Amino acid sequence: MDTFLDRILDTKSEEIQHLYQQDDLLTKPVQHSTKPSLYESFKRDDQLSIIAEIKRASPSKGDINIGIEPPEQAQLYEDAGASAISVLTDKPYFKGSIDDLVDVQHNVNVPVLCKDFILDPIQLKRAKQAGASVVLLIAAALSPERLNDLYEQATALGLEVLLEVHNEAELDIALSIGATIIGINNRDLMTFNVDLSVTESLIDRIQDPDKVIISESGFRTKDDAERVAKAGADGILVGESFMKTDDVEGALSQLRVPTTRRGSS
Ligand SMILES: O=C(O)c1ccccc1NCC(=O)[C@H](O)[C@H](O)COP(=O)(O)O
């Protein structure tokens, strides 16, 4: 039986065909990003770095905050201390758009992540042209060969890659590719179940202290943040709880807990 992720990926394949019909995507030169490196800024931080997400809606929750103005929300995030902004650019399932990313990256100075289901190099080019400095690659959505190929093409375009995993097999692939920024998604993309223990159990397999590890999904409270910081995460990615609050600064600052360097006791 098809999972929801399979449905999303089918829709993406159709979208990719349309992208190949856009002349400007194929011919326009890519822009040089002026944003700082996500890897460097997360490594320097001794508190949990936060990627704050623009997320209007989602497959698991339906509408979350439909009326949001992405550039204003991103500015609020940056002012509150977010170290990077994630923009969901998928339209059918998350009600986002690539124009949201264009607007956001004009308004902030921190790295901007293009959060989409990237299956093809043309999506990397579109993200770069829109002004993204980081792209998401999801191990569950790609064969290991395709993942490696897209990883290399993204890097060649000057994009940083957040390589997302959810289980040991995917993590081993990410490590064999040499990914430097690894996202551990606490949300199972097949069932939508969210469990922070996914981060706690996978992080022990990452021995290299030079990796940046980002725990994704399901963060609401200071206790949640402390749990993954204690496990050794460098950062967290937060969407829904920031999109629903009237107090972005309070919600964000309570999650900026001290990190625990991996390898120290
Ligand atoms: O959020 C979903 O329902 C979802 C469903 C299928 C694929 C991906 C999905 N979310 C993408 C994300 O990874 C989250 O937007 C991100 O980690 C933030 O999560 P949260 O703080 O729980 O909104």
The ligand as an SDF file (V2000), in Angstrom:
LIG
                    3D

 23 23  0  0  0  0  0  0  0  0999 V2000
    4.8620   17.9260    9.3970 O   0  0  0  0  0  0  0  0  0  0  0  0
    4.3410   16.9870    8.7360 C   0  0  0  0  0  0  0  0  0  0  0  0
    3.1710   16.6290    8.8730 O   0  0  0  0  0  0  0  0  0  0  0  0
    5.1440   16.2560    7.6960 C   0  0  0  0  0  0  0  0  0  0  0  0
    4.5480   15.2180    7.0040 C   0  0  0  0  0  0  0  0  0  0  0  0
    5.2520   14.5420    6.0080 C   0  0  0  0  0  0  0  0  0  0  0  0
    6.5350   14.9090    5.6930 C   0  0  0  0  0  0  0  0  0  0  0  0
    7.1480   15.9600    6.3870 C   0  0  0  0  0  0  0  0  0  0  0  0
    6.4630   16.6220    7.3790 C   0  0  0  0  0  0  0  0  0  0  0  0
    7.0260   17.6750    8.0640 N   0  0  0  0  0  0  0  0  0  0  0  0
    8.2900   18.2320    7.7350 C   0  0  0  0  0  0  0  0  0  0  0  0
    9.1350   18.4730    8.9200 C   0  0  0  0  0  0  0  0  0  0  0  0
   10.1490   17.8240    9.0240 O   0  0  0  0  0  0  0  0  0  0  0  0
    8.7030   19.4710    9.9360 C   0  0  0  0  0  0  0  0  0  0  0  0
    8.0510   20.5190    9.2930 O   0  0  0  0  0  0  0  0  0  0  0  0
    9.7920   20.0860   10.7960 C   0  0  0  0  0  0  0  0  0  0  0  0
   10.6920   19.1510   11.2870 O   0  0  0  0  0  0  0  0  0  0  0  0
    9.1450   20.8510   11.9590 C   0  0  0  0  0  0  0  0  0  0  0  0
    8.3410   19.9800   12.7180 O   0  0  0  0  0  0  0  0  0  0  0  0
    7.3230   20.5310   13.8300 P   0  0  0  0  0  0  0  0  0  0  0  0
    8.0840   21.4200   14.7510 O   0  0  0  0  0  0  0  0  0  0  0  0
    6.8110   19.3100   14.5440 O   0  0  0  0  0  0  0  0  0  0  0  0
    6.2580   21.2830   13.1180 O   0  0  0  0  0  0  0  0  0  0  0  0
  1  2  2  0
  2  3  1  0
  2  4  1  0
  4  5  1  0
  4  9  2  0
  5  6  2  0
  6  7  1  0
  7  8  2  0
  8  9  1  0
  9 10  1  0
 10 11  1  0
 11 12  1  0
 12 13  2  0
 12 14  1  0
 14 15  1  0
 14 16  1  0
 16 17  1  0
 16 18  1  0
 18 19  1  0
 19 20  1  0
 20 21  2  0
 20 22  1  0
 20 23  1  0
M  END
$$$$
